[in-house]
Amino acid sequence: METIYKIKGMTCAGCAKTVTEKLESVLGIQSIEISLENEEVKVTGYPLTFLLKRALRGTKFEISRSH
């Protein structure tokens, strides 16, 4: 399953790297594709949204499901 999430606060390649590293640790994620230009991440797998939010806790980034 692929789901698109918006990432608020992601402005540079370093930000994208941090987001990728944090999200890759979440159970249920098979792959991640970052779009820095659109401030989005495409997640493949079946992670729970609250786990994604928890992975980014303590960072400047906020994640929300794209509609």
N, C-alpha and C positions, 0 to 999 in steps of 0.2 A: 504494500500500500504506500502511495506517495502522498505527502501532505506538504503544503506550502505554509510557512510561518513568516511573519514580519518580525524583523529584529530592529528595534529602536536603539539608536546610539552607535551603530556600526558605520564608521566613516573611513576606515583605511584598511590596508592589507594586514596590518598587525591586529586590528579589531577582528577581522575575518578569521585569522589564525586562532585567536583566543576563543572565539565562539565555536569554531570547529573542534578544538581540543576539549572544551567543556562539554559539548553536546555528544561527542563520540563516546564519552564515558557512560552515557545513559543506556540502561538495559532496554533492549528491543530495537535499537537503531541498527540498520544494516548499512546504510550509507547516507552521506550528507553532501549536498551541493550548495555552495554559497554564491549568492549574487550580490556583490557589494554595491553595484549600481542601483539595484532595486531594493536594497536592504532586506533581502529575503533569504531564507534557507529552505531547500527542498529536502525533506527527510523521507527516506525509504525505510520502512519497517513498521513496527507497531508500538512505539513508545507512548507512554501516558503524558499528556500535556503538562501536568503538574510536576512531573520529573524533569521535563525540559526547563521549566521555570526554576526549579530547585537547583539545577546544574548551573544556571546563570546568576543565582543569588550571590550577592557580594561583588558583582561586577557592575559596570555602568549600563549593561544591556538589558533590554526588556523584550520578551518574546510573546507573541500572540498569534493565534491562528488566523490566517488570511481568509477573507470571505470571497 
